[in-house]
Amino acid sequence: MKASAILINHIKQCESLRLKAYRCPAGVPTIGYGSTKGVRMGMVITAAEAEGRLLNDLTQFENYVNSLNVCKTQGQFDALVDFCFNLGNGRLASSTLLKYIKANKPVSEIQKQFLRWNKSGGKVLRGLTIRREWEAKRYGE
């Protein structure tokens, strides 16, 4: 499976387009739509380059989620790819969320697991809450 246009548009809304490198809240140099690979402070890109970076960055998360062989729908795939794009493959790999998916728990229980991942530095962040709600909803589609 590949990321849908729905997911790509969602990521663009969540990440916003930044054509000049900046430091994300974690202090990592970031550019475009949340791209961190090879980014240096002072770097500037075009909107077309940002789009290319996003699609390229998505590949590693698509490949990882595909390797799990757990998605039955495009919605499930998009939800897990977005989760990994935002938090990393390792977070999904070690999560109760993935354990629930592999155990074929009811979708409603799986959706609740997405919602647990809305904190940064121990604090609930509105942006993360909105993102996890989107993933939970998309997972059920």
MILO-785913 format. One record per residue (C-alpha): residue in one letter; chain; x, y, z. Coordinates in steps of 0.02 Angstrom, whole numbers. Example, Ala and Ser with C-alpha at 12.3 -4.5 7.8 and 13.67 -1.06 7.14 Angstrom:
// MILO-785913
{node "a", "A", {615, -225, 390}}
{node "s", "A", {684, -53, 357}}
//
This chain:
// MILO-785913
{node "m", "A", {0, 0, 0}}
{node "k", "A", {48, 182, -23}}
{node "a", "A", {-2, 339, 72}}
{node "s", "A", {-166, 407, 7}}
{node "a", "A", {-197, 586, -48}}
{node "i", "A", {-303, 602, 111}}
{node "l", "A", {-150, 561, 217}}
{node "i", "A", {-32, 673, 119}}
{node "n", "A", {-151, 820, 137}}
{node "h", "A", {-171, 783, 322}}
{node "i", "A", {18, 784, 349}}
{node "k", "A", {33, 947, 255}}
{node "q", "A", {-97, 1025, 369}}
{node "c", "A", {-16, 959, 527}}
{node "e", "A", {163, 1000, 481}}
{node "s", "A", {138, 1163, 384}}
{node "l", "A", {257, 1213, 246}}
{node "r", "A", {420, 1292, 303}}
{node "l", "A", {542, 1331, 164}}
{node "k", "A", {682, 1386, 281}}
{node "a", "A", {760, 1265, 405}}
{node "y", "A", {704, 1284, 586}}
{node "r", "A", {723, 1187, 746}}
{node "c", "A", {572, 1084, 794}}
{node "p", "A", {518, 1078, 979}}
{node "a", "A", {641, 934, 1004}}
{node "g", "A", {782, 1043, 936}}
{node "v", "A", {804, 946, 773}}
{node "p", "A", {838, 1046, 613}}
{node "t", "A", {680, 1028, 507}}
{node "i", "A", {618, 1094, 339}}
{node "g", "A", {473, 1076, 218}}
{node "y", "A", {332, 970, 289}}
{node "g", "A", {427, 904, 441}}
{node "s", "A", {576, 833, 348}}
{node "t", "A", {734, 808, 453}}
{node "k", "A", {846, 700, 343}}
{node "g", "A", {1003, 796, 293}}
{node "v", "A", {934, 962, 353}}
{node "r", "A", {1057, 1097, 407}}
{node "m", "A", {1014, 1262, 488}}
{node "g", "A", {1014, 1401, 357}}
{node "m", "A", {952, 1282, 222}}
{node "v", "A", {816, 1346, 104}}
{node "i", "A", {710, 1242, -17}}
{node "t", "A", {568, 1271, -140}}
{node "a", "A", {389, 1212, -119}}
{node "a", "A", {420, 1080, -252}}
{node "e", "A", {572, 1017, -156}}
{node "a", "A", {467, 1010, 3}}
{node "e", "A", {338, 904, -87}}
{node "g", "A", {474, 788, -150}}
{node "r", "A", {550, 772, 23}}
{node "l", "A", {380, 729, 97}}
{node "l", "A", {348, 591, -29}}
{node "n", "A", {525, 525, -7}}
{node "d", "A", {513, 530, 184}}
{node "l", "A", {347, 436, 178}}
{node "t", "A", {428, 289, 89}}
{node "q", "A", {518, 223, 244}}
{node "f", "A", {357, 230, 346}}
{node "e", "A", {253, 150, 208}}
{node "n", "A", {382, 11, 194}}
{node "y", "A", {383, -19, 381}}
{node "v", "A", {193, -23, 398}}
{node "n", "A", {180, -137, 246}}
{node "s", "A", {307, -255, 324}}
{node "l", "A", {193, -278, 476}}
{node "n", "A", {56, -356, 368}}
{node "v", "A", {-81, -292, 485}}
{node "c", "A", {-180, -170, 377}}
{node "k", "A", {-342, -225, 299}}
{node "t", "A", {-397, -52, 239}}
{node "q", "A", {-321, 107, 169}}
{node "g", "A", {-383, 198, 324}}
{node "q", "A", {-287, 80, 439}}
{node "f", "A", {-131, 100, 332}}
{node "d", "A", {-143, 290, 329}}
{node "a", "A", {-169, 299, 518}}
{node "l", "A", {-15, 193, 554}}
{node "v", "A", {94, 282, 426}}
{node "d", "A", {46, 450, 501}}
{node "f", "A", {84, 385, 676}}
{node "c", "A", {256, 327, 618}}
{node "f", "A", {289, 488, 520}}
{node "n", "A", {256, 588, 677}}
{node "l", "A", {333, 475, 810}}
{node "g", "A", {448, 354, 719}}
{node "n", "A", {439, 169, 677}}
{node "g", "A", {516, 121, 843}}
{node "r", "A", {375, 197, 943}}
{node "l", "A", {246, 95, 848}}
{node "a", "A", {353, -63, 858}}
{node "s", "A", {356, -59, 1049}}
{node "s", "A", {180, 7, 1076}}
{node "t", "A", {26, -70, 1154}}
{node "l", "A", {-61, -1, 1000}}
{node "l", "A", {30, -125, 888}}
{node "k", "A", {4, -266, 1014}}
{node "y", "A", {-184, -232, 1008}}
{node "i", "A", {-183, -230, 818}}
{node "k", "A", {-88, -395, 809}}
{node "a", "A", {-206, -471, 939}}
{node "n", "A", {-356, -422, 831}}
{node "k", "A", {-433, -321, 972}}
{node "p", "A", {-594, -228, 930}}
{node "v", "A", {-567, -71, 825}}
{node "s", "A", {-636, 37, 966}}
{node "e", "A", {-500, -26, 1084}}
{node "i", "A", {-366, 2, 953}}
{node "q", "A", {-429, 179, 923}}
{node "k", "A", {-412, 218, 1110}}
{node "q", "A", {-229, 169, 1100}}
{node "f", "A", {-194, 305, 971}}
{node "l", "A", {-264, 435, 1092}}
{node "r", "A", {-135, 392, 1225}}
{node "w", "A", {4, 468, 1119}}
{node "n", "A", {-41, 652, 1140}}
{node "k", "A", {97, 710, 1258}}
{node "s", "A", {269, 786, 1237}}
{node "g", "A", {378, 810, 1388}}
{node "g", "A", {237, 741, 1495}}
{node "k", "A", {117, 879, 1440}}
{node "v", "A", {-38, 855, 1334}}
{node "l", "A", {-21, 954, 1172}}
{node "r", "A", {-174, 1008, 1075}}
{node "g", "A", {-90, 978, 908}}
{node "l", "A", {-45, 799, 957}}
{node "t", "A", {-220, 769, 1024}}
{node "i", "A", {-295, 826, 858}}
{node "r", "A", {-173, 718, 761}}
{node "r", "A", {-208, 562, 865}}
{node "e", "A", {-396, 591, 849}}
{node "w", "A", {-376, 598, 660}}
{node "e", "A", {-276, 436, 661}}
{node "a", "A", {-403, 348, 772}}
{node "k", "A", {-545, 402, 658}}
{node "r", "A", {-450, 358, 499}}
{node "y", "A", {-406, 187, 570}}
{node "g", "A", {-591, 148, 582}}
{node "e", "A", {-628, 198, 402}}
//
